[in-house]
Amino acid sequence: MRMLALLAAPVLLLAACGGASPPAAALDAADGAAPAPPDAPTTLTVWDGSGLIEAPLYIALERGYLKEQGLEVQPVPFNGAFDTQVPSLATGQLDVGGGSIVPGLYNAVGRGLPLRVTAIAALYTPGRSQLIVARKDLAESGQLKSYADLRGKVVARPTALGSATIGIEKALELGGLTSSDITYLDIPTADTLAALANKKADVAFMTEPFGTQAIEQGVAVKWHEMADLVPNHVSSIWAYGSRLIDDQPELGRRFMVALMRGMRDYEDAFGKNKDRAAIVSILTKYTPIKDPALYEKMQIIAEPASGEFPLDTLQEDYDWLKARGAIQEPAPALSQVVDTRFVQDALQQLGPYQ
């Protein structure tokens, strides 16, 4: 397995690695052409959480990018934590998974199971990251002017061991506080709006569209966003199971080309306002967010269309989980978990994102 050697690099923009030799089994160095897909399409089983994170997949489906690569997709619903996908990925029942990085992923790799992080799905980028909202009455009364005002507050988060907690702990640190100064409320994001409305929570990490809905309904205001606290940290990932990692990596390469094309269309729409209406139409078809007007109000999370792999912040989050005993021994090195060859090959075909 060809792993990235420089784990200490701050943010690796793989598209900018001019002069680097392409992977041995990748594209033809002479003309940059990928192997032609077979006439008969191959079906891959792919995680489907019906969320915005999977937007590039839905775009690739709708626009025929997967078909051009000789692939068909069988969506497999997984609406829970990424932990629920790990057994299926490891046994080959699921080819492609995704979501937030959880300890179960690292623990599975540590046990020798063949699954790897193969692409970053979303990053905490200023103006394009998940919201931290505050109850409107507290914010407007001046009770939440600074991070120090978190003292004594109830903070809602979706899980104890995740990026939301990493961000909240950073906010506490900036306010001269520790976790003992607040009360955590662990509830699904979909239930957080009610908790704010009923004054069971004072501050909350919220994904979209729930954050915007809380603001629209007058329950909360935008207080901060995750990029204020943990910029360039990974919000979610794409992962491959045993079939694409070990048995048929060429299928993994073709899937990544289609996925990255979808990712670039997504970024064109929400980063550059190019072809936005068409992309919104696709997302209203495939996701539960059916109101096109919401896409104009939501803070749409950024996706790394040039194949960015921020290994420094991935390492920070790994160390945070390990320090809390969430990663079991034998603990894998990050280089055993991350496999960038598929993104590298896709970039050889597609070139840098413009």
C-alpha positions as CSV (number, residue, x, y, z in Angstrom):
1,M,0.0,0.0,0.0
2,R,1.4,3.4,-1.0
3,M,1.0,5.7,2.0
4,L,1.8,9.4,2.2
5,A,5.3,9.8,3.7
6,L,5.2,13.3,5.2
7,L,2.6,13.1,7.9
8,A,4.0,16.2,9.5
9,A,3.1,18.4,6.5
10,P,0.6,21.1,7.5
11,V,-1.9,20.8,4.7
12,L,-1.1,18.7,1.7
13,L,-2.6,20.1,-1.5
14,L,-2.0,17.0,-3.6
15,A,-2.9,18.9,-6.7
16,A,0.2,21.1,-6.2
17,C,2.7,18.3,-6.1
18,G,4.2,19.1,-9.5
19,G,7.1,16.9,-10.5
20,A,6.0,14.0,-8.3
21,S,5.9,10.6,-10.0
22,P,2.4,9.2,-10.3
23,P,1.7,6.0,-8.4
24,A,3.0,2.8,-10.1
25,A,-0.4,1.4,-10.8
26,A,-2.0,4.7,-11.6
27,L,-2.3,6.4,-14.9
28,D,-0.2,6.1,-18.0
29,A,2.6,8.6,-17.6
30,A,2.8,9.3,-21.3
31,D,-0.6,10.7,-21.9
32,G,-2.4,10.9,-18.5
33,A,-5.2,8.6,-19.8
34,A,-6.9,6.3,-17.3
35,P,-7.6,2.7,-18.2
36,A,-10.9,2.5,-20.1
37,P,-13.8,1.2,-18.0
38,P,-15.3,-2.2,-19.0
39,D,-18.4,-2.3,-21.1
40,A,-20.5,-4.0,-18.4
41,P,-20.9,-1.7,-15.4
42,T,-19.7,-2.9,-11.9
43,T,-21.9,-2.3,-8.9
44,L,-20.5,-0.8,-5.8
45,T,-22.3,-0.7,-2.4
46,V,-22.0,2.8,-1.1
47,W,-23.0,4.4,2.2
48,D,-26.0,6.7,2.0
49,G,-26.9,8.9,4.9
50,S,-29.1,11.2,2.9
51,G,-27.1,14.3,3.9
52,L,-25.2,17.1,2.3
53,I,-21.9,15.4,3.0
54,E,-22.8,12.9,0.3
55,A,-23.7,15.7,-2.2
56,P,-20.8,14.8,-4.6
57,L,-22.1,11.2,-4.8
58,Y,-25.6,12.4,-5.7
59,I,-24.2,14.8,-8.3
60,A,-22.0,12.0,-9.8
61,L,-25.0,9.8,-10.0
62,E,-27.3,12.4,-11.6
63,R,-24.7,13.7,-14.1
64,G,-23.5,10.3,-15.2
65,Y,-20.0,10.6,-13.9
66,L,-20.2,7.2,-12.3
67,K,-21.6,5.7,-15.4
68,E,-18.7,7.1,-17.4
69,Q,-16.4,5.2,-15.1
70,G,-18.3,1.9,-15.7
71,L,-19.8,2.0,-12.3
72,E,-23.3,1.7,-10.8
73,V,-24.1,2.4,-7.2
74,Q,-26.3,0.5,-4.8
75,P,-27.0,2.9,-1.9
76,V,-27.0,1.4,1.6
77,P,-28.7,3.5,4.2
78,F,-26.6,4.2,7.3
79,N,-28.0,7.1,9.4
80,G,-26.1,6.4,12.6
81,A,-22.5,7.0,13.5
82,F,-19.7,5.8,11.3
83,D,-19.1,3.0,13.8
84,T,-22.1,1.2,12.4
85,Q,-20.4,1.0,8.9
86,V,-17.1,-0.5,10.2
87,P,-18.2,-4.2,10.2
88,S,-19.7,-4.0,6.7
89,L,-16.6,-2.2,5.3
90,A,-14.3,-4.7,6.9
91,T,-16.2,-7.8,5.6
92,G,-16.7,-6.4,2.1
93,Q,-20.5,-6.0,2.4
94,L,-20.0,-2.2,2.0
95,D,-17.5,-0.9,-0.5
96,V,-17.5,2.8,0.3
97,G,-18.4,4.4,3.6
98,G,-18.2,7.8,5.2
99,G,-19.1,10.3,7.9
100,S,-17.3,11.7,10.9
101,I,-14.1,10.0,12.0
102,V,-14.8,7.9,15.1
103,P,-12.6,5.8,17.4
104,G,-14.1,2.6,15.9
105,L,-12.3,3.3,12.6
106,Y,-8.9,3.5,14.2
107,N,-9.6,0.5,16.4
108,A,-10.6,-1.6,13.4
109,V,-7.4,-0.7,11.5
110,G,-5.4,-1.5,14.7
111,R,-7.0,-5.0,14.7
112,G,-5.7,-5.4,11.1
113,L,-9.1,-4.9,9.3
114,P,-8.8,-3.7,5.7
115,L,-10.4,-0.3,5.7
116,R,-8.9,3.1,5.1
117,V,-9.7,6.8,4.9
118,T,-9.3,7.5,1.2
119,A,-10.6,11.1,0.9
120,I,-11.7,14.1,2.9
121,A,-15.4,14.8,2.5
122,A,-15.6,18.2,4.4
123,L,-13.4,20.6,6.2
124,Y,-14.0,23.3,8.7
125,T,-13.4,26.4,6.6
126,P,-14.3,30.0,7.6
127,G,-17.8,30.8,6.5
128,R,-18.3,27.2,5.4
129,S,-18.4,25.2,8.6
130,Q,-20.9,23.9,11.1
131,L,-22.5,26.4,13.5
132,I,-22.3,26.9,17.2
133,V,-25.5,28.6,18.1
134,A,-26.7,30.2,21.3
135,R,-30.1,30.7,22.7
136,K,-31.4,34.0,21.4
137,D,-32.5,35.3,24.8
138,L,-29.1,34.6,26.3
139,A,-27.2,36.3,23.4
140,E,-29.5,39.3,23.2
141,S,-29.3,39.9,27.0
142,G,-25.5,40.0,26.9
143,Q,-25.0,36.8,28.8
144,L,-22.9,35.2,26.1
145,K,-20.5,37.9,25.0
146,S,-17.4,35.8,25.2
147,Y,-16.1,32.3,25.6
148,A,-15.7,33.0,29.4
149,D,-19.5,33.3,29.5
150,L,-19.8,29.6,28.9
151,R,-19.3,29.1,32.6
152,G,-22.4,27.4,34.1
153,K,-24.0,26.8,30.7
154,V,-25.5,23.7,29.2
155,V,-23.8,22.8,25.9
156,A,-25.4,20.4,23.5
157,R,-23.3,18.1,21.3
158,P,-24.1,15.0,19.2
159,T,-21.5,12.7,20.8
160,A,-18.8,12.9,23.5
161,L,-16.0,11.7,21.3
162,G,-16.1,13.8,18.2
163,S,-15.0,17.0,16.5
164,A,-17.8,19.0,18.2
165,T,-16.3,18.3,21.6
166,I,-12.8,19.2,20.3
167,G,-14.2,22.6,19.2
168,I,-16.0,23.2,22.5
169,E,-12.9,22.4,24.5
170,K,-11.0,24.9,22.4
171,A,-13.7,27.5,23.2
172,L,-13.4,26.7,26.9
173,E,-9.6,27.0,26.8
174,L,-9.9,30.5,25.1
175,G,-12.3,31.5,27.9
176,G,-10.0,30.3,30.7
177,L,-12.4,27.4,31.5
178,T,-12.4,23.6,31.6
179,S,-15.0,21.0,30.9
180,S,-15.9,21.0,34.6
181,D,-17.2,24.6,34.2
182,I,-20.1,23.5,31.9
183,T,-22.7,20.7,31.6
184,Y,-22.7,18.7,28.4
185,L,-26.0,17.5,26.9
186,D,-25.5,14.6,24.5
187,I,-28.4,14.5,22.1
188,P,-29.0,14.0,18.3
189,T,-28.6,17.2,16.4
190,A,-32.2,16.8,15.2
191,D,-33.4,17.1,18.8
192,T,-31.3,20.1,19.6
193,L,-33.7,22.7,18.4
194,A,-36.3,21.5,20.9
195,A,-33.7,21.5,23.6
196,L,-32.9,25.2,22.9
197,A,-36.6,26.1,22.6
198,N,-37.3,24.5,26.0
199,K,-34.2,26.0,27.6
200,K,-32.7,22.6,28.2
201,A,-29.6,23.7,26.3
202,D,-27.9,27.1,26.2
203,V,-25.3,26.6,23.4
204,A,-25.2,23.9,20.8
205,F,-23.1,22.5,18.0
206,M,-25.5,22.2,15.0
207,T,-25.3,20.8,11.5
208,E,-27.4,22.2,8.7
209,P,-30.2,22.6,8.1
210,F,-30.9,22.4,11.8
211,G,-28.8,25.4,12.7
212,T,-30.5,27.7,10.2
213,Q,-33.9,26.4,11.2
214,A,-33.2,27.3,14.8
215,I,-32.2,30.8,13.7
216,E,-35.2,31.1,11.4
217,Q,-37.6,30.1,14.2
218,G,-36.2,32.7,16.5
219,V,-34.9,30.1,19.0
220,A,-31.2,30.7,18.5
221,V,-28.6,33.0,16.9
222,K,-25.3,32.2,15.3
223,W,-22.7,32.6,18.0
224,H,-19.6,31.1,16.4
225,E,-18.7,28.4,13.9
226,M,-16.4,25.5,14.1
227,A,-13.8,27.1,11.9
228,D,-13.3,29.8,14.5
229,L,-12.1,27.2,16.9
230,V,-10.6,24.3,14.8
231,P,-9.9,25.7,11.4
232,N,-8.9,23.2,8.7
233,H,-9.9,20.3,10.9
234,V,-11.7,17.4,9.2
235,S,-15.5,17.3,9.5
236,S,-16.0,14.1,7.7
237,I,-14.3,11.5,5.4
238,W,-14.8,8.9,2.7
239,A,-13.5,5.4,3.5
240,Y,-13.0,2.3,1.4
241,G,-13.5,-1.3,2.5
242,S,-11.6,-4.5,1.7
243,R,-12.8,-4.9,-1.9
244,L,-11.5,-1.5,-3.1
245,I,-8.4,-1.4,-0.9
246,D,-7.0,-4.9,-1.5
247,D,-9.0,-6.8,-4.1
248,Q,-10.0,-4.4,-6.8
249,P,-8.3,-1.0,-6.3
250,E,-9.0,0.0,-9.9
251,L,-12.6,0.3,-9.0
252,G,-11.6,2.5,-6.2
253,R,-9.7,4.8,-8.5
254,R,-12.6,5.1,-10.9
255,F,-15.0,5.8,-8.1
256,M,-12.8,8.6,-6.8
257,V,-12.6,10.2,-10.2
258,A,-16.4,10.4,-10.4
259,L,-16.7,11.5,-6.8
260,M,-14.1,14.3,-7.2
261,R,-16.0,15.5,-10.3
262,G,-19.1,15.7,-8.2
263,M,-17.2,17.5,-5.5
264,R,-15.9,20.1,-8.0
265,D,-19.4,20.8,-9.3
266,Y,-20.6,21.2,-5.7
267,E,-17.8,23.7,-4.9
268,D,-18.5,25.5,-8.2
269,A,-22.1,26.0,-7.0
270,F,-21.6,26.9,-3.4
271,G,-18.1,28.4,-3.5
272,K,-18.4,30.3,-6.9
273,N,-22.1,30.5,-7.4
274,K,-21.8,28.7,-10.7
275,D,-24.6,26.5,-11.9
276,R,-26.0,26.7,-8.4
277,A,-29.7,26.2,-9.3
278,A,-28.9,23.0,-11.1
279,I,-27.0,21.6,-8.2
280,V,-29.6,22.6,-5.7
281,S,-32.2,20.8,-7.8
282,I,-30.1,17.6,-7.6
283,L,-29.8,18.0,-3.8
284,T,-33.5,18.6,-3.3
285,K,-34.0,15.3,-5.2
286,Y,-31.6,13.2,-3.1
287,T,-31.6,14.8,0.4
288,P,-34.3,15.5,2.9
289,I,-33.7,19.2,2.4
290,K,-36.5,19.8,-0.2
291,D,-36.9,23.6,0.1
292,P,-34.6,25.3,-2.5
293,A,-34.8,28.5,-0.5
294,L,-33.0,26.9,2.5
295,Y,-29.9,26.4,0.4
296,E,-29.7,30.2,0.1
297,K,-29.8,30.6,3.9
298,M,-27.7,27.7,5.1
299,Q,-24.0,27.8,5.8
300,I,-22.9,25.2,3.3
301,I,-19.9,23.3,4.5
302,A,-16.8,23.3,2.3
303,E,-15.5,20.2,0.4
304,P,-11.9,19.8,-0.6
305,A,-12.2,19.8,-4.4
306,S,-8.4,19.7,-4.9
307,G,-7.9,16.6,-2.8
308,E,-6.7,18.3,0.4
309,F,-5.5,15.9,3.1
310,P,-4.8,18.0,6.2
311,L,-2.7,15.4,8.0
312,D,-1.6,17.8,10.7
313,T,-5.1,18.4,12.0
314,L,-6.0,14.7,11.5
315,Q,-3.0,13.9,13.7
316,E,-4.2,16.4,16.4
317,D,-7.7,14.8,16.5
318,Y,-6.2,11.3,16.6
319,D,-4.0,12.4,19.5
320,W,-7.0,13.9,21.3
321,L,-8.9,10.6,21.0
322,K,-6.0,8.5,22.1
323,A,-5.4,10.7,25.1
324,R,-8.9,10.0,26.2
325,G,-8.5,6.2,25.9
326,A,-10.8,6.0,22.9
327,I,-8.2,4.4,20.7
328,Q,-7.3,0.9,21.9
329,E,-4.0,-0.9,21.7
330,P,-2.5,-1.9,19.4
331,A,-3.0,1.6,18.2
332,P,-2.3,2.1,14.5
333,A,-0.2,5.0,13.2
334,L,-2.1,7.6,11.2
335,S,-0.2,6.4,8.1
336,Q,-1.9,3.0,8.5
337,V,-5.3,4.6,8.5
338,V,-4.9,7.1,5.6
339,D,-4.5,6.0,2.0
340,T,-4.1,8.9,-0.5
341,R,-3.3,6.9,-3.7
342,F,-6.9,7.1,-5.0
343,V,-7.1,10.9,-4.7
344,Q,-3.6,11.2,-6.2
345,D,-4.7,9.1,-9.2
346,A,-7.9,11.2,-9.6
347,L,-5.9,14.4,-9.6
348,Q,-3.5,13.0,-12.3
349,Q,-6.6,12.7,-14.5
350,L,-8.5,15.8,-13.5
351,G,-5.7,18.2,-12.7
352,P,-5.9,20.9,-10.0
353,Y,-9.2,22.4,-9.2
354,Q,-9.5,25.9,-10.9
